[in-house]
Amino acid sequence: MEVAKHFMNDSVEFYKWSLTVSDKRVEKWPMMSSPFPTLAISCLYLLFMWAGPRYMQDRQPFTLRKTLIVYNFGMVVLNLYIAKELLIATRAAGYSYLCQPVNYSDDVNEVRIASALWWYYSSKGVEFLDTVFFILRKKFNQVSFLHVYHHCTMFILWWIGVKWVPGGQSFFGAHINSFVHVLMYGYYGLAALGPQIQKYLWWKKYLTIIQLIQFHMTLGHAGYSLYMSCPFPRWIHWTLIGYTVSFIILFANFYYHAYRRKPAGARKPVSLEANGVSMATNGHSKAEEEPQDNGKKSRKGRPKKE
């Protein structure tokens, strides 16, 4: 008991000290004065994951078609805005793509970069709706380990990033990922429009390849920064490397099972139980994208409408 008490006291003291070296520009921004709102939202997300399937168990699934269209294209706009802001502001500030320390000044471009990263952090909270839509549509098997791991950790880790390093090397991963999310949510927005559009969406496989390329670029960027002793917090680089490696392993495992393990003629849709990964990240599964053979749906178990 005494050991636990000392550990708690040391943790509190460490947190108080860490606040003295955090970025003062962001401390009054929404959600940034304390980690508790971010942690509370993450806990509510996990609670919904437990309670949601139980609530929906004896109820008909919702279709949410219009909601998904608005949500997906809304996320396209948000991520496009983040990508645009980071591109314009970093170029105006003369950022280097190889080594860029954080500039904590009130320079207009630096504040603009910090603001774009705050929006990026906020978008990770909005993405919790991906899971909400899965559960309301009774796509419980789509709520995989990677799905939950990605959503919870990204929201929390980016709170840390914006709190202490909202600029410098932090822009690189957010810039690439926001662009990838434009493509990803654009794909799912088009898929939500219906079978007349879905038949043209042949490029889902390449989203996985693009994501893997993104992870390798992020890994190389962080590794090179460490190698050249870039004046950016080393603990963030090491954390990013470990985090990125975990995604490379999980996404590579998905890609292998989905596209490489079986011959094309014998391949079947990959279940999440087999590999723990879903490319249907926000309420769409591959099976839903295939047109019905006769254009009819069974009346049994008909989904609820919005």
Secondary structure, DSSP 8 states (H G I E B T S, - for coil): -HHHHHHHHHHHHHHHHHHHTS-TTSTTSTTTS-SHHHHHHHHHHHHHHHHHHHHHTTS--B--HHHHHHHHHHHHHHHHHHHHHHHHHHHHTT--SS------S--HHHHHHHHHHHHHHHHHHHTHHHHHHHHHTT-GGG--HHHHHHHHHHHHHHHHHHHH-SSTTHHHHHHHHHHHHHHHHHHHHHHHT-HHHHTT---HHHHHHHHHHHHHHHHHHHHHHHHTT-SS-HHHHHHHHHHHHHHHHHHHHHHIIIIISS-GGG-----HHHHS--S-TTS--HHHHS--SSS---STT--B--
